[in-house]
Amino acid sequence: MPTCVRCGKPRGWLYTLCPECLAHGDDGTSPPLPADSHVVAPADVAPPADAAAPTNPNAEAPAVAFFASFPRRLNAMSADTVILVLFSIAVFSVLPLVQQLSAVRLTIVVGWWATLLFYEPMSVSLFGGTPGHRLLNLRVVDDRT
């Protein structure tokens, strides 16, 4: 297993730093971030085991933004592409069945184009991610809310 370039502890295959160094915002080139700062780390990095629990149960947890690695986002986009290709195959296999009904064919084709154009923005706005994002446990969020 590869080791962290900063502290020498075991790390994941896709990263150069271990989860603890990532969680503390340590990239090896800058001074450590304050403990109450906004931490940016990959989504599949678990918080450190020694993280202190909030003393007030009604207190809101500190906001932490996690960004997925490029391979995970590429895998999600690939899954979405497979879904859209299967949808397209289904649509184009139905079109010959309604060859005599031009209004129905036009409606199906317009619906197909609308699906291709609005698949990603509507999925993200309504569900916080596309089906590909959901398969890989990714979620799109607004950091201001």
Buried (B, 14 or more C-beta within 10 A) or exposed (E): EEEBBBEEEEBBEEBBBBBBBBBBBBBEEEEEBEEEEEBEBBBBBEEBEEEEEEEEEEEEEEEEEBEBBEEBBEBBBEBBEEBBEEBEEEBEEEEEEEEEEEEBBEEBEEEBEEBEEEBBEEBBEEEBBBBBBBBBEBEBEEEEE
